[in-house]
Structure formats: C-alpha cells, structure tokens
Amino acid sequence: MIYLDNNGTTRVAPAVFEAMVPWLTEHYGNPSSLYPSARRARQAVEDAREQVALLLGCQPRQVIFTSCGTESDNAAILAALRRTRRRHIVTTRIEHSAVLKLAAHLERNAHAVAYAPVGADGRVTLEALQSLVRQDTAVVSVMWANNETGVINPIEDIAIWCHNKGLLFHTDAVQVPGKVPLNLSALPIDYAAFSGHKFHAPKGVGILYVREPDKLGSILHGGGQEHGLRGGTENVASIVGLGVAATLARENLDNEILACAQMRDHFEREALNVFPDARINGDRQHRLPNTSSLCLPGLQAAEAVKQLGELDICLSAGSACTSGSGTASHVLTAMGLSESDAQATLRLSWSGFNTPLDGPRAIQAIASVRQAQAATLQTA
C-alpha cells in the first residue's frame, strides 16, 4: 500500500505503540487513585506533559490533554467567549470544520461571526482580519496551516497584532507538529489546538495549549482532572503514546522536513510533466513541507480517490473529513477555484514513513484512473 494521506491521519509509530502497551496491560490503575500503580499512571501522564511541552516550546502547566483537535478548538473558542463575555468572533473562510461548524452554531445562538477572505494563494492577510474586528470581538481564530493545501498563514504577525490590541487569539495548529518548528513561549498565542494522530500518536488524544491556564476555567466539569480544567479519567495509554510521539517529532524534525519536502517536490515536478494542464493550488513558498494540492481539470476527484484506493493508493480529495461529501472544497472555492476545478483536486501528504518511490507510483496510478475516467465520459 502507498499511503499519501498523512494530513488525514498518520501511522502510529512503532515506538509509540510499544510505549502504550504496558499502560493497557500492566499499569492500568486510575491516575486519580492513591495506590502504587495509580501513582505510576499519574507520573506517566505528567512525564508525557513535559514531553509535549518540549515539542511546543512552552511550560508543562500550559498543556491540557483532550480527546482530539476538535475538542481543543471548541474549548478554546468557548473559553474566550466566557472570559471576555463578548459575542463577536473573527475567523477565516478556510478553517477546519471544527471551527466553522462551531461558528455556525454560535451564529444560531445570538453570536456574530465575521469571516475573512483569503487570496488566490490561500493565505489570509492581517489587513483582512483587522478590517473585521469590532469593539465586541472576543477572539480571533486563524488556522496555522491549512489541512487541504498546506498553506501557512502569517500567525506570528496576527498573534502580535491581536495581543497589542488586547484581543484573544486562537489557532488551529493541528497540522503543524513535526512539520514546522514550534516555540509557543515566544509568541502571544492565547490558545492552540493539536491532535495526536496527525503526528504518529493514536487517535483519541489531543492537546489544548493555553497561555494563561489560570484564566481558562473548566472546560469539562467532573472529577477535577487536568488540574481542575478538564474532568474525566485520563486516557493514560494514549497520553503516554502522545508524549513519545512528541519526542520523536521534536528529535526528527529537521530530517522529516527535508525528506518530505524532497518527496513532495519530486512528485510535483513529475506530475506537472505528465499532466501539462495540472496546477498546484496555493502558495508554493509558505506551506507545509509534506503537502501537495493538485488540480487535474476534468478529473472526478472523489471517484478517483475510490478507484485509487482499489489500487492500494491512499490519498484524498480535499480533506479527509469532506472528501466523500460530493461537494466542492470550501477551502479551494474560497481561493477562487471554480467548483469543477475544486472537485478535480487531489490532496497528497507525505510522512517519514513514505519512500521516494511512492510519488512516482502514485502518478502512474493517477494517470491510469484519469485516462479511464476520460474514456468513460467519451462513451457515455
């Protein structure tokens, strides 16, 4: 199998899996209890918190374990609304559904949301956000790197401006770990969301970074876990795995960036040679090293994903969350692509588990599927 959907989810690293097993089979005590195996579990959670903090470049007390990136995004924005008691949110048209669907829900419940446009390169500008801020704005929410195009937004500039204006700033940073150096202590980001399964940890564990955790308030009311901020018995095995994945992401960062960028760039050169009418969507400079958004005019991308899957080639059309919906990507249409071109776009995303041969083999398979689709249209 050739797996090129690493922005959708990643393989659990062997070292991560091995680290998790004892906490499922031997040391399964509840970390809130007082007997020895429970204390070991509590210490394992805190060790993982320190590992994650090293990856993010922050203090362990600023790390809150959650179930996923969606929970972290929701918790951050809702916390900002509670903290400020304001009812206006500024975000962008290219956010993940974790932000956009929450925004739509809030709009139905007496809140106002302003959506900043993006350019043809897929980036939001600080000026576009500035024009939407009001006196009652509670929080500005801008994703760090887009999950479909890999385009990286000017997060540092946005965060500094928001801080200077006294505005809370949240970023969906789910796609960033292991692909971009992180040092949150150097940036005035108030909230950031991460998800373990995007960097070789298991599904079902995420991170909410909070710059001032004493001002967060409880996001889940219960037994007082996570220093009273998120009730619920900790998912110890997955948190341990997350800690190991964080260490691997930090230690392998430079090699991962280089290897993925080389594989992606080689793929794009070959793809544009094989498909002269193809285009790469989004800014070619400000983007993740592992992501390629390839438009092949006339291709039925959603169907192609299924056909390629039968050939053991795994990739996506748009995001993994929406590739089966049959609708054009909201990210690509926000960038100005027509519905037909948006529906003719494939997303490929690499990790360190890929090999340099995966891209060329994927091109051969894509060419075969595209040719077959064209032939079917001609005979229809």
PyMOL commands that set and color helices and strands:
alter all, ss='L'
color gray80, all
select helices_A, chain A and resi 14-25+36-56+60-62+69-84+97-107+126-130+155-164+184-186+196-198+213-215+236-251+253-274+301-310+330-334+339-342+358-379
alter helices_A, ss='H'
color red, helices_A
select strands_A, chain A and resi 2-3+63-66+88-92+112-116+137-141+168-172+191-195+206-210+279-280+291-295+313-314+345-349
alter strands_A, ss='S'
color yellow, strands_A
deselect
rebuild
show_as cartoon
